[in-house]
Amino acid sequence: MPTSSSYFHLHMISDSTGETLITVARAVAAQYANVSPVEHVYPLVRSQKQLDRVLAEIEETPGIVLFTLLEKDLVSRLEAKCREINIPSLSIIGPVMQLFQAYLGTETSPRVGAQHTLNADYFKRIDALNYTMMHDDGQHVEGLEDADIVLVGVSRTSKTPTSIYLANRAVRTANVPLVPGIPIPRELEDLKKPLVVSLQATPERLIQVRQNRLLGLGAKTGDDSYIDRQSVTDEVALSRKLAAKHGWELLDVTRRSIEETAAAVMKLYADRQRQKSIGE
């Protein structure tokens, strides 16, 4: 590919859903600010006929080929085709499997889509998602004690998307908004089991996000207290005061993505679990 190009074709081939490939590929592609991938995703490729269609598209739009295939015949044919048309290909899970095999001293038992088996972990994630959706935005506060984590914060501190991200990791997460002029629920004050994390952001960042939100909704952005600097500053101050009063963990999300916020919350949760186990 010429270095002057602003895009390249990225082919991702999986015998399962392709989620692993997409996550890895996008994490790497994000490091290249001046070039963007044109993604071609091929999930559930499990037969020679299905691979034929993939190879035809790769030949038509050459680029980088990443794959997570376990069937050796499919892998051999794909790699041979890539060599023939002189494009790079890489098995994302191959090197990791080799490392496991070398350390464990045993062969793998290939199971396509094994990570999506309907096991206890799967149902735990579903339970967490159901719980989180029921306890989003301060709903059903009577059930907060059943949460693993409760997120609190003023409007636009990414409480809901962070909660859903954590639920996908099988963490029962509720979130409660802090609204000016409205007392926090008694149930939130009395929590014993869950980790409570207060999500914080600078007034400047909150105002920017809120203005974008209002514009997206087609609402006016006049002298609304929702985006008034002094009002927002007071909200942030009250949020910090409540966190100090109740001993909630503080987490600044001003410059964090949802993934980074969730990772930071999970670290706080893991630290708390570890301290509890030491104390027992």
Contacts in CASP RR format, 6 or more apart in sequence:
PFRMAT RR
TARGET T0000
AUTHOR 0000-0000-0000
METHOD contacts of the structure
MODEL  1
MPTSSSYFHLHMISDSTGETLITVARAVAAQYANVSPVEHVYPLVRSQKQ
LDRVLAEIEETPGIVLFTLLEKDLVSRLEAKCREINIPSLSIIGPVMQLF
QAYLGTETSPRVGAQHTLNADYFKRIDALNYTMMHDDGQHVEGLEDADIV
LVGVSRTSKTPTSIYLANRAVRTANVPLVPGIPIPRELEDLKKPLVVSLQ
ATPERLIQVRQNRLLGLGAKTGDDSYIDRQSVTDEVALSRKLAAKHGWEL
LDVTRRSIEETAAAVMKLYADRQRQKSIGE
1 8 0 8 1.000
1 63 0 8 1.000
5 35 0 8 1.000
6 34 0 8 1.000
6 35 0 8 1.000
6 36 0 8 1.000
7 35 0 8 1.000
7 36 0 8 1.000
7 37 0 8 1.000
7 38 0 8 1.000
8 35 0 8 1.000
8 36 0 8 1.000
8 37 0 8 1.000
8 38 0 8 1.000
8 63 0 8 1.000
8 64 0 8 1.000
9 37 0 8 1.000
9 38 0 8 1.000
9 40 0 8 1.000
9 61 0 8 1.000
9 62 0 8 1.000
9 63 0 8 1.000
9 64 0 8 1.000
10 25 0 8 1.000
10 29 0 8 1.000
10 37 0 8 1.000
10 38 0 8 1.000
10 39 0 8 1.000
10 40 0 8 1.000
10 63 0 8 1.000
10 64 0 8 1.000
10 66 0 8 1.000
11 40 0 8 1.000
11 42 0 8 1.000
11 54 0 8 1.000
11 57 0 8 1.000
11 58 0 8 1.000
11 61 0 8 1.000
11 63 0 8 1.000
11 64 0 8 1.000
11 65 0 8 1.000
11 66 0 8 1.000
12 18 0 8 1.000
12 21 0 8 1.000
12 22 0 8 1.000
12 25 0 8 1.000
12 39 0 8 1.000
12 40 0 8 1.000
12 41 0 8 1.000
12 42 0 8 1.000
12 66 0 8 1.000
12 67 0 8 1.000
13 21 0 8 1.000
13 42 0 8 1.000
13 45 0 8 1.000
13 51 0 8 1.000
13 54 0 8 1.000
13 65 0 8 1.000
13 66 0 8 1.000
13 67 0 8 1.000
13 68 0 8 1.000
13 69 0 8 1.000
13 78 0 8 1.000
14 20 0 8 1.000
14 21 0 8 1.000
14 41 0 8 1.000
14 42 0 8 1.000
14 43 0 8 1.000
14 44 0 8 1.000
14 45 0 8 1.000
14 67 0 8 1.000
14 68 0 8 1.000
14 69 0 8 1.000
15 44 0 8 1.000
15 45 0 8 1.000
15 46 0 8 1.000
15 68 0 8 1.000
15 69 0 8 1.000
15 70 0 8 1.000
15 71 0 8 1.000
15 74 0 8 1.000
15 112 0 8 1.000
15 113 0 8 1.000
16 43 0 8 1.000
16 44 0 8 1.000
16 68 0 8 1.000
16 112 0 8 1.000
16 113 0 8 1.000
16 115 0 8 1.000
16 116 0 8 1.000
17 43 0 8 1.000
17 44 0 8 1.000
17 113 0 8 1.000
17 116 0 8 1.000
18 41 0 8 1.000
18 43 0 8 1.000
18 68 0 8 1.000
20 68 0 8 1.000
20 92 0 8 1.000
20 93 0 8 1.000
20 115 0 8 1.000
21 41 0 8 1.000
21 66 0 8 1.000
21 67 0 8 1.000
21 68 0 8 1.000
21 92 0 8 1.000
22 39 0 8 1.000
22 41 0 8 1.000
24 66 0 8 1.000
24 92 0 8 1.000
25 37 0 8 1.000
25 39 0 8 1.000
25 66 0 8 1.000
29 36 0 8 1.000
29 37 0 8 1.000
37 64 0 8 1.000
38 61 0 8 1.000
40 57 0 8 1.000
40 58 0 8 1.000
40 61 0 8 1.000
42 50 0 8 1.000
42 54 0 8 1.000
44 50 0 8 1.000
45 51 0 8 1.000
45 54 0 8 1.000
45 69 0 8 1.000
45 74 0 8 1.000
46 71 0 8 1.000
46 74 0 8 1.000
46 112 0 8 1.000
48 73 0 8 1.000
48 74 0 8 1.000
48 77 0 8 1.000
51 74 0 8 1.000
51 77 0 8 1.000
51 78 0 8 1.000
54 78 0 8 1.000
55 77 0 8 1.000
55 78 0 8 1.000
55 81 0 8 1.000
58 65 0 8 1.000
58 81 0 8 1.000
58 82 0 8 1.000
58 85 0 8 1.000
58 87 0 8 1.000
59 81 0 8 1.000
59 85 0 8 1.000
62 85 0 8 1.000
62 87 0 8 1.000
63 87 0 8 1.000
63 88 0 8 1.000
64 87 0 8 1.000
64 88 0 8 1.000
64 89 0 8 1.000
64 90 0 8 1.000
65 78 0 8 1.000
65 82 0 8 1.000
65 87 0 8 1.000
65 88 0 8 1.000
65 89 0 8 1.000
65 90 0 8 1.000
66 89 0 8 1.000
66 90 0 8 1.000
66 92 0 8 1.000
67 75 0 8 1.000
67 78 0 8 1.000
67 89 0 8 1.000
67 90 0 8 1.000
67 91 0 8 1.000
67 92 0 8 1.000
68 91 0 8 1.000
68 92 0 8 1.000
68 93 0 8 1.000
69 75 0 8 1.000
69 78 0 8 1.000
69 91 0 8 1.000
70 110 0 8 1.000
70 111 0 8 1.000
70 112 0 8 1.000
71 110 0 8 1.000
71 112 0 8 1.000
75 91 0 8 1.000
78 89 0 8 1.000
79 89 0 8 1.000
82 88 0 8 1.000
82 89 0 8 1.000
97 108 0 8 1.000
100 108 0 8 1.000
101 107 0 8 1.000
101 108 0 8 1.000
116 122 0 8 1.000
121 170 0 8 1.000
124 170 0 8 1.000
125 167 0 8 1.000
125 168 0 8 1.000
125 169 0 8 1.000
125 170 0 8 1.000
127 170 0 8 1.000
127 172 0 8 1.000
128 166 0 8 1.000
128 167 0 8 1.000
128 168 0 8 1.000
128 169 0 8 1.000
128 170 0 8 1.000
128 171 0 8 1.000
128 172 0 8 1.000
128 173 0 8 1.000
129 164 0 8 1.000
129 167 0 8 1.000
129 168 0 8 1.000
131 146 0 8 1.000
131 147 0 8 1.000
131 167 0 8 1.000
131 172 0 8 1.000
131 173 0 8 1.000
131 174 0 8 1.000
132 163 0 8 1.000
132 164 0 8 1.000
132 166 0 8 1.000
132 167 0 8 1.000
132 172 0 8 1.000
132 173 0 8 1.000
132 174 0 8 1.000
133 164 0 8 1.000
133 167 0 8 1.000
134 140 0 8 1.000
135 141 0 8 1.000
135 143 0 8 1.000
135 144 0 8 1.000
135 147 0 8 1.000
135 173 0 8 1.000
135 174 0 8 1.000
135 175 0 8 1.000
136 160 0 8 1.000
136 163 0 8 1.000
136 174 0 8 1.000
136 175 0 8 1.000
137 159 0 8 1.000
137 160 0 8 1.000
137 175 0 8 1.000
137 176 0 8 1.000
137 177 0 8 1.000
138 174 0 8 1.000
138 175 0 8 1.000
138 176 0 8 1.000
138 177 0 8 1.000
138 185 0 8 1.000
141 176 0 8 1.000
141 185 0 8 1.000
141 187 0 8 1.000
141 188 0 8 1.000
142 187 0 8 1.000
143 174 0 8 1.000
143 187 0 8 1.000
144 150 0 8 1.000
144 174 0 8 1.000
144 176 0 8 1.000
144 185 0 8 1.000
144 187 0 8 1.000
144 188 0 8 1.000
144 191 0 8 1.000
144 194 0 8 1.000
145 187 0 8 1.000
145 191 0 8 1.000
145 192 0 8 1.000
145 193 0 8 1.000
145 194 0 8 1.000
146 172 0 8 1.000
147 172 0 8 1.000
147 173 0 8 1.000
147 174 0 8 1.000
147 193 0 8 1.000
147 194 0 8 1.000
148 171 0 8 1.000
148 172 0 8 1.000
148 173 0 8 1.000
148 194 0 8 1.000
148 195 0 8 1.000
148 269 0 8 1.000
149 166 0 8 1.000
149 171 0 8 1.000
149 172 0 8 1.000
149 173 0 8 1.000
149 174 0 8 1.000
149 194 0 8 1.000
149 195 0 8 1.000
149 196 0 8 1.000
149 197 0 8 1.000
149 265 0 8 1.000
149 269 0 8 1.000
150 173 0 8 1.000
150 174 0 8 1.000
150 175 0 8 1.000
150 176 0 8 1.000
150 188 0 8 1.000
150 191 0 8 1.000
150 194 0 8 1.000
150 195 0 8 1.000
150 196 0 8 1.000
150 197 0 8 1.000
151 159 0 8 1.000
151 162 0 8 1.000
151 163 0 8 1.000
151 173 0 8 1.000
151 174 0 8 1.000
151 175 0 8 1.000
151 176 0 8 1.000
151 196 0 8 1.000
151 197 0 8 1.000
151 199 0 8 1.000
151 265 0 8 1.000
152 159 0 8 1.000
152 175 0 8 1.000
152 176 0 8 1.000
152 177 0 8 1.000
152 178 0 8 1.000
152 184 0 8 1.000
152 188 0 8 1.000
152 196 0 8 1.000
152 197 0 8 1.000
152 198 0 8 1.000
152 199 0 8 1.000
152 239 0 8 1.000
152 242 0 8 1.000
152 243 0 8 1.000
152 248 0 8 1.000
153 159 0 8 1.000
153 175 0 8 1.000
153 176 0 8 1.000
153 177 0 8 1.000
153 178 0 8 1.000
153 198 0 8 1.000
153 199 0 8 1.000
153 200 0 8 1.000
153 239 0 8 1.000
154 177 0 8 1.000
154 178 0 8 1.000
154 179 0 8 1.000
154 201 0 8 1.000
154 206 0 8 1.000
154 232 0 8 1.000
154 235 0 8 1.000
154 236 0 8 1.000
154 239 0 8 1.000
155 177 0 8 1.000
155 179 0 8 1.000
155 206 0 8 1.000
155 210 0 8 1.000
155 226 0 8 1.000
156 201 0 8 1.000
156 206 0 8 1.000
156 209 0 8 1.000
156 210 0 8 1.000
156 213 0 8 1.000
157 199 0 8 1.000
157 200 0 8 1.000
157 201 0 8 1.000
157 206 0 8 1.000
157 253 0 8 1.000
158 199 0 8 1.000
158 253 0 8 1.000
158 258 0 8 1.000
158 261 0 8 1.000
159 175 0 8 1.000
159 176 0 8 1.000
159 177 0 8 1.000
159 199 0 8 1.000
160 175 0 8 1.000
161 258 0 8 1.000
162 173 0 8 1.000
162 175 0 8 1.000
162 199 0 8 1.000
162 253 0 8 1.000
162 258 0 8 1.000
162 261 0 8 1.000
162 262 0 8 1.000
162 265 0 8 1.000
163 173 0 8 1.000
163 174 0 8 1.000
163 175 0 8 1.000
164 173 0 8 1.000
165 258 0 8 1.000
165 259 0 8 1.000
165 262 0 8 1.000
166 173 0 8 1.000
166 262 0 8 1.000
166 265 0 8 1.000
166 266 0 8 1.000
167 173 0 8 1.000
169 262 0 8 1.000
169 266 0 8 1.000
171 266 0 8 1.000
171 269 0 8 1.000
174 194 0 8 1.000
176 184 0 8 1.000
176 185 0 8 1.000
176 188 0 8 1.000
178 184 0 8 1.000
178 235 0 8 1.000
178 238 0 8 1.000
178 239 0 8 1.000
178 242 0 8 1.000
180 225 0 8 1.000
180 231 0 8 1.000
180 234 0 8 1.000
180 235 0 8 1.000
180 238 0 8 1.000
184 242 0 8 1.000
188 196 0 8 1.000
189 246 0 8 1.000
195 249 0 8 1.000
195 268 0 8 1.000
195 269 0 8 1.000
195 272 0 8 1.000
196 246 0 8 1.000
196 247 0 8 1.000
196 248 0 8 1.000
196 249 0 8 1.000
197 248 0 8 1.000
197 249 0 8 1.000
197 250 0 8 1.000
197 251 0 8 1.000
197 265 0 8 1.000
197 268 0 8 1.000
198 239 0 8 1.000
198 240 0 8 1.000
198 242 0 8 1.000
198 243 0 8 1.000
198 248 0 8 1.000
198 249 0 8 1.000
198 250 0 8 1.000
198 251 0 8 1.000
199 251 0 8 1.000
199 253 0 8 1.000
199 261 0 8 1.000
200 236 0 8 1.000
200 239 0 8 1.000
200 240 0 8 1.000
200 243 0 8 1.000
200 250 0 8 1.000
200 251 0 8 1.000
200 252 0 8 1.000
200 253 0 8 1.000
200 254 0 8 1.000
201 209 0 8 1.000
201 236 0 8 1.000
201 252 0 8 1.000
201 253 0 8 1.000
201 254 0 8 1.000
202 236 0 8 1.000
202 254 0 8 1.000
203 229 0 8 1.000
203 232 0 8 1.000
203 233 0 8 1.000
203 236 0 8 1.000
205 254 0 8 1.000
205 255 0 8 1.000
206 232 0 8 1.000
206 235 0 8 1.000
206 236 0 8 1.000
207 227 0 8 1.000
207 229 0 8 1.000
207 232 0 8 1.000
210 226 0 8 1.000
210 227 0 8 1.000
210 232 0 8 1.000
211 221 0 8 1.000
211 227 0 8 1.000
214 220 0 8 1.000
214 221 0 8 1.000
214 224 0 8 1.000
214 226 0 8 1.000
214 227 0 8 1.000
215 221 0 8 1.000
221 227 0 8 1.000
225 231 0 8 1.000
226 232 0 8 1.000
240 250 0 8 1.000
242 248 0 8 1.000
243 249 0 8 1.000
243 250 0 8 1.000
249 268 0 8 1.000
251 261 0 8 1.000
251 264 0 8 1.000
251 265 0 8 1.000
251 268 0 8 1.000
253 261 0 8 1.000
256 264 0 8 1.000
END
